[in-house]
Amino acid sequence: MKKNFMPIAAILLTSLFFAGCDWQIPQKVSVKTDATYELGLGDSLTESMASGGLLSDFDLAKTISESLDGEDWVVHDYFPGKRHANLKQILIGKSVFDFNIENNNADSPTETFSAPDGFGNLGLPDELTIPINYKDKFSLGFNMSSIMDSAFDALGGDFGKNLKFRTVPIYLFAQIPEGDGSGWKQAKISGAISLFYGKKDEGSELSKHHFILGEGNTDTGDEIEPGLFGFMENPGLKTEKIKEGDDEKDVLTMSIADALDDDNVVKSDLAGVLNYSAGEDADLYMQVELKEITLPTSLISSGKPVDVSVYMYIDFQMNFRLDKKSTMEIIGGGESDDGAPADSGESSNPIFDTMDGGYIKLTPKALPFDIEPDNPNGTLDIILEFGKAQIKIPIKDIGEQSEFQISPLDLDEMMSAMSSGASMGLSLAFPKGMVKIPRVLDFDADVIIGVKTGGEIEVYPNLMGGAL
C-alpha cells in the first residue's frame, strides 16, 4: 500500500475528535501505521542540474576559445554533417606559419615561356626544384591539459583529470597562392613538422616530438627524414544556425575531413601528445624544417618571390578513455536554510522512529554521457548524498528502472537532512572504459523515494507539543 504523508494529519484529527464520550482531551494519542509512502524527486533533481551544476557550467567551446593565446584563431562548435549528436566536437584553426619561394638559380629557366606552335618546349624542363631552407620553432599558444582542467573546474571529483583523448585529428596544408590553382596542386613541399609540449616562453622539450610530417629524433626533433605535402584551397568555414534544446546556435556543419580529403593534406592524430600532462607552465609547440619545393616551371619567375601560408585545423572530439574509475560531483550537498549543516544528527521526529527502511527507484530519461565500460557488467552510477547517508544507484539504459534498497539508518539520516532543509548532493561514478560527451548535456530522470513504516506514532502530545 503506497500513500502520501497527508493521511497522518487526517488520522490525527479524527482520533482527537472521537477521543472519549465526555469530550475530554486525552493524555496521549498514538497512531498505528503500516504503509509505504513515496516522494518524487525527478523535477527538482533536473532543475538543480540545470541551474547549479553540469548543464550551466560546462561550455567547452567557450573555455577553449578563451584559453587560446595569439590572434587569428577560429573556434567553431563543430557538428559535421549533423551526423553524430552523441559526440561533442570543437574545431580550431589558423595560419600557423609563412615562408617564401624564390627562384635565384641562374641555371634554371627564369621566366614563364610559351613556345610557338610546332617548336615543342625548346628543352625547358616541366618543373623546378627550389631550396627553401626554412626552419622555425614556435608556440601554438595553448595547453590542452590546462584547458580540460579549466573546463571541468566547476565540477568536483577526478573525472576531468583522468580523461584521455581517443583521437584528435589534425589537418595541415599550404594555401594555394594567387594564380594557376591547377598548377599549384601539382607542387610538393619536402620537410618535417613535429609537435611537442615545451616550457612556456622557452620551448625546451617537456614531451617527445610527435611528427605529423616526415620522421626524426623524437627527443630533439632533429635528424629528419623528410615527407611531402602540398597545396589546397582553404575551405570556406560557413556556419549555420541550428536549434538544440532551448538554444539556437551558430554551428559549423560542413565536414573538414571531407573537404580536405586530398593527398596534398597532412593528416595525423594528436591524441598521444595532447594526453601528456604538461603542467601549467607549458605550451604546445610546433617545430618546422622545410627543405625544398618541386613545382611546375610556369609558376615562378626569377627574382619574384611567392608568399605561402600554411594552415592547420584541429578537430577536438570529446571521445575519451578512462583508465581508472572516476567520480564527478555535479551538485554539492548544502546546508539547511537556517545555516545548519546537512548532517543534522539524531532525529527528533517520532515519525522517523517507525521507518523500517525504504527504497529509491530511478528511471533515466536523458543522460549527459555515453559510456562503454571495459567490464560488460560495469555501470555508470548515480551517488545521492543526504547528510551522512550515501546512496549509490547503478544506471541502466534509458527508460529502464533501477531500484536500490535503503537501510533504516540511512533512511533516518536522509529524512533528517531533508526535513532540516539541507540540499541533496549528487555525483556520478564512472567505470573504466570509453566515455563520450554528447552535443547537448542533458540529464533527466524520474526519481522516487519510498518509505516503509511500521509501528506506533505518538501524535499527541509529542507531535502537537501539548497545544490543544
Secondary structure, DSSP 8 states (H G I E B T S, - for coil): -EE-SHHHHHHHHHHHHTS-TT----S-EEEEEEEEEEEE-HHHHHHHHHHHSHHHH--HHHHHHHH--SS--EEEEE-GGG--TTS-EEEEEEEEEEEEE-B--TTS--S-----TTSTTTT--SEEEEEEEEEEEEE-S--HHHHHHHHTTTSBSSHHHHEEES--EEEEEEE--SS-HHHHTT-EEEEEEEEEEEETTT--BSS--EEEESB--TTTS-S-B-EEEEEE------EEEEEETTEEEEEE-S-HHHHT-STTSEEEE-HHHHTS---SSEEEEEEEEEEEEEEEGGG--BT--EEEEEEEEEEEE-EEEESS-EEEEEE-----TTS--S---S---HHHHTEEEEEEEEEEEE-S-EEEESSTT---EEEEEETTEEEEEE--STT--EEEEE-HHHHHHHHHHHHTT---EEEEEE-SEEEE--SS---EEEEEEEEEEEEEEEEETTTTTT--
